[in-house]
Amino acid sequence: MTKLSPHELHTLADRLAHRRRDLAARIQAGTADAGHDNLRRAGGDPGDKSAEVQQAELNLTEMENEARELRAIDQAQERVKNGTYGYCVECGRPIPYARLEAYPAAERCTECQTRHEGVRGGRDATPSL
């Protein structure tokens, strides 16, 4: 494991910026659509309310996941700015490029992430790109 080359850093920073723009647009569109959906449904058939509530809950969960990913990207972009991007926030070792390529907002090396997941009940709460 070595530190990122300038080209690798630039490539990953571009991916973070692109994904951030996409997520922000999706969240904004979802928020705007949610308001319109509520207005359209206000006079709807009472028999459809259960399905509407379920869909609203799914939409909310999706928006929460997108907001969580957006925060992770913002944190990664801060690490790019302060020169700590690509290094594990727990042990300080370089994060393998392949891991960052798969998930550019990764903040831990594989070993520390595995340990972190074990502490959190064995499931990875990190959103995938």
BELPE-V961437 format. One record per residue. RES is the residue in three letters. PHI is phi in radians with two decimals (999 if undefined). OMEGA is omega in degrees with one decimal (NA if undefined). D_FIRST is the distance of its C-alpha to the first C-alpha in Angstrom with 2 decimals. Layout:
<<RES | PHI | OMEGA | D_FIRST> <RES | PHI | OMEGA | D_FIRST>>
This chain:
<<MET | 999 | 177.4 | 0.00> <THR | -2.23 | 178.1 | 3.75> <LYS | -1.21 | -177.5 | 6.90> <LEU | -1.23 | 173.4 | 9.14> <SER | -1.31 | 177.4 | 11.73> <PRO | -1.00 | 179.1 | 15.29> <HIS | -1.13 | 179.0 | 16.14> <GLU | -1.08 | 179.6 | 13.47> <LEU | -1.07 | 179.3 | 14.54> <HIS | -1.08 | -180.0 | 18.12> <THR | -1.06 | -179.0 | 17.90> <LEU | -1.20 | 177.8 | 16.59> <ALA | -1.10 | 176.5 | 19.12> <ASP | -1.11 | 178.2 | 21.80> <ARG | -1.10 | 177.6 | 21.11> <LEU | -1.06 | -178.5 | 21.39> <ALA | -1.11 | -179.9 | 24.61> <HIS | -1.11 | -179.8 | 26.06> <ARG | -1.11 | 179.4 | 25.50> <ARG | -1.10 | 178.0 | 26.96> <ARG | -1.05 | 179.7 | 30.02> <ASP | -1.07 | -179.4 | 30.54> <LEU | -1.13 | 180.0 | 30.35> <ALA | -1.04 | 178.9 | 32.62> <ALA | -1.16 | 178.9 | 35.12> <ARG | -1.12 | -179.7 | 35.12> <ILE | -1.14 | 179.5 | 35.65> <GLN | -1.10 | 178.8 | 38.38> <ALA | -1.13 | 178.8 | 40.05> <GLY | -1.12 | 178.8 | 39.87> <THR | -1.16 | 179.5 | 41.49> <ALA | -1.15 | 179.6 | 44.19> <ASP | -1.12 | -179.4 | 44.81> <ALA | -1.07 | 177.9 | 45.10> <GLY | -1.11 | 179.1 | 47.90> <HIS | -1.19 | 178.6 | 49.74> <ASP | -1.07 | 179.5 | 49.36> <ASN | -1.10 | 178.8 | 50.90> <LEU | -1.18 | 179.8 | 53.82> <ARG | -1.14 | -174.7 | 54.40> <ARG | -1.45 | -174.9 | 54.32> <ALA | -0.97 | -178.5 | 56.63> <GLY | -1.81 | -174.5 | 59.69> <GLY | -1.29 | 179.8 | 58.26> <ASP | -1.19 | -179.7 | 59.65> <PRO | -1.03 | 178.9 | 59.24> <GLY | -1.19 | -179.6 | 58.40> <ASP | -1.60 | -174.2 | 55.16> <LYS | -1.06 | -178.6 | 53.96> <SER | -1.08 | 178.7 | 51.96> <ALA | -1.14 | 179.2 | 49.95> <GLU | -1.15 | 178.7 | 49.51> <VAL | -1.12 | 178.8 | 48.26> <GLN | -1.08 | 178.6 | 45.76> <GLN | -1.13 | 178.7 | 44.50> <ALA | -1.09 | 178.1 | 44.33> <GLU | -1.14 | 176.6 | 42.22> <LEU | -1.10 | 178.5 | 39.80> <ASN | -1.09 | 179.7 | 39.63> <LEU | -1.13 | 178.0 | 39.03> <THR | -1.07 | 178.4 | 36.19> <GLU | -1.09 | 179.7 | 34.56> <MET | -1.16 | 177.5 | 35.03> <GLU | -1.12 | 177.7 | 33.60> <ASN | -1.12 | 178.7 | 30.42> <GLU | -1.15 | 178.4 | 30.21> <ALA | -1.15 | 177.4 | 30.85> <ARG | -1.12 | 177.9 | 28.10> <GLU | -1.14 | 178.2 | 25.62> <LEU | -1.07 | 177.2 | 27.06> <ARG | -1.10 | 178.8 | 26.46> <ALA | -1.11 | 177.9 | 22.79> <ILE | -1.17 | 177.3 | 22.51> <ASP | -1.02 | 178.2 | 24.50> <GLN | -1.13 | 178.1 | 22.20> <ALA | -1.12 | 178.7 | 19.12> <GLN | -1.13 | 175.0 | 21.22> <GLU | -1.14 | 177.8 | 22.07> <ARG | -1.14 | 175.5 | 18.45> <VAL | -1.08 | -177.9 | 18.16> <LYS | -1.09 | -175.5 | 21.37> <ASN | -1.64 | 173.6 | 20.50> <GLY | 1.44 | 180.0 | 17.07> <THR | -1.86 | 179.3 | 15.16> <TYR | -1.12 | 179.0 | 14.10> <GLY | 1.62 | 177.2 | 10.55> <TYR | -2.04 | -178.9 | 10.40> <CYS | -1.08 | -179.7 | 11.79> <VAL | -1.26 | -179.5 | 15.51> <GLU | -1.71 | -175.1 | 15.96> <CYS | -1.83 | 178.2 | 13.49> <GLY | 1.46 | 178.7 | 12.00> <ARG | -1.35 | 177.7 | 8.30> <PRO | -1.10 | 174.6 | 6.19> <ILE | -1.49 | -179.2 | 7.21> <PRO | -0.99 | -179.2 | 5.80> <TYR | -0.99 | -179.8 | 8.16> <ALA | -1.02 | 178.4 | 10.25> <ARG | -1.18 | 179.0 | 11.13> <LEU | -1.17 | 178.0 | 12.13> <GLU | -1.14 | 178.9 | 13.92> <ALA | -1.26 | -179.9 | 15.80> <TYR | -2.52 | -174.0 | 16.62> <PRO | -1.02 | -179.9 | 16.13> <ALA | -1.54 | -179.2 | 17.71> <ALA | -0.97 | -179.7 | 15.23> <GLU | -1.99 | -179.3 | 15.18> <ARG | -2.26 | 171.2 | 13.38> <CYS | -1.21 | -177.2 | 10.30> <THR | -1.02 | -178.5 | 11.69> <GLU | -1.09 | -179.9 | 12.85> <CYS | -1.19 | 177.9 | 14.64> <GLN | -1.14 | 177.5 | 16.01> <THR | -1.07 | 178.1 | 17.44> <ARG | -1.12 | 179.2 | 19.04> <HIS | -1.08 | 179.0 | 20.31> <GLU | -1.13 | 178.1 | 21.88> <GLY | -1.09 | 178.8 | 23.52> <VAL | -1.18 | -176.5 | 25.10> <ARG | -1.63 | 174.9 | 26.32> <GLY | 1.57 | 173.4 | 28.14> <GLY | 1.43 | 177.9 | 25.62> <ARG | -2.18 | -179.5 | 25.46> <ASP | -1.52 | 178.3 | 22.95> <ALA | -1.59 | -179.1 | 24.81> <THR | -1.32 | 178.1 | 22.16> <PRO | -1.20 | 178.6 | 23.87> <SER | -1.72 | 178.2 | 22.45> <LEU | -1.69 | NA | 22.65>>
